[in-house]
Amino acid sequence: MIKRLLAKREEDVCCTVEVSNTFESLHAHLRFDGGVTVEPGDEVLVHGEPVKVPYGETAYLRRHATIVRAGWFERTWTRATGDFEFMELCEFSFSERATL
């Protein structure tokens, strides 16, 4: 029973990596084929060479990825504590004027 709660499984999928390095946007997105999604606690490893996109360009690359699915306990823990970790990324100011 405990082994099942902690068990992880791997799933291999194909994906498209979009990397943009322009004045308007600096981002990277990963889209899995076949409507595959990741859930809280899952880990994704994209295989292949590091992506280097020159300034002013956007690249779309086909890659292979491995998704390590979280076990029941890890998924539940991630859902329960995820909101607290997100709050660490936020900065709040309750004054009339925000200064950084």
C-alpha positions in Angstrom: 0.0 0.0 0.0 2.7 2.5 0.9 4.7 1.6 -2.2 1.6 2.6 -4.3 1.3 6.0 -2.5 4.9 6.8 -3.3 5.2 5.1 -6.8 6.2 7.2 -9.8 5.8 6.3 -13.4 7.5 7.7 -16.5 5.8 8.7 -19.7 7.6 9.6 -22.9 6.0 12.1 -25.3 6.9 14.3 -28.2 6.6 18.1 -27.8 7.2 21.5 -29.4 9.5 24.0 -27.6 8.8 27.6 -28.4 11.6 30.1 -27.4 11.3 33.8 -28.0 14.0 36.3 -27.5 12.6 39.6 -28.8 12.2 43.2 -27.5 8.5 42.4 -26.9 8.8 39.0 -25.2 11.4 36.8 -23.6 9.7 33.4 -23.0 9.8 29.7 -23.4 6.7 27.5 -23.8 6.4 23.7 -24.0 3.4 22.1 -25.8 2.9 18.3 -25.6 1.5 16.3 -28.5 -1.8 14.6 -28.1 -3.2 16.8 -25.3 -0.9 15.4 -22.6 -0.9 17.6 -19.5 1.2 17.8 -16.4 -0.2 17.8 -12.9 1.1 19.2 -9.6 4.2 17.4 -8.5 5.1 16.0 -12.0 8.6 16.6 -13.4 9.4 17.2 -17.0 12.8 16.5 -18.7 13.2 17.8 -22.3 15.9 15.9 -24.2 18.3 17.4 -26.7 20.8 20.2 -27.0 20.4 23.4 -25.1 18.3 26.0 -27.0 20.1 29.2 -28.0 18.0 31.8 -29.8 19.7 35.0 -31.0 18.1 38.3 -30.0 15.2 39.3 -32.2 14.2 35.8 -33.1 11.7 33.1 -32.1 12.4 29.4 -32.5 10.1 26.4 -32.7 11.8 23.1 -32.0 10.5 19.5 -32.0 11.8 17.5 -29.0 11.3 14.4 -27.0 10.4 14.7 -23.3 10.0 12.4 -20.3 7.3 13.2 -17.8 7.9 11.6 -14.3 4.4 11.4 -12.8 4.2 12.2 -9.1 2.8 9.5 -6.8 -0.4 10.1 -4.8 1.4 11.4 -1.7 3.7 13.8 -3.6 0.8 15.2 -5.7 -1.4 15.7 -2.6 1.5 17.4 -0.7 2.2 19.7 -3.7 -1.4 20.7 -4.0 -1.6 21.4 -0.2 1.6 23.5 0.0 1.7 25.0 -3.5 -0.3 28.2 -2.6 2.2 29.0 0.1 5.2 28.7 -2.2 3.4 30.9 -4.8 2.9 33.6 -2.2 6.7 33.9 -1.9 6.8 35.1 -5.4 4.4 37.9 -4.8 5.3 41.3 -3.4 2.6 43.4 -1.8 2.5 47.0 -0.8 -0.3 48.5 1.3 1.0 52.1 1.1 -0.4 54.8 -1.3 2.8 54.7 -3.3 4.8 51.6 -4.1 8.6 51.8 -4.2 11.0 49.2 -5.3 
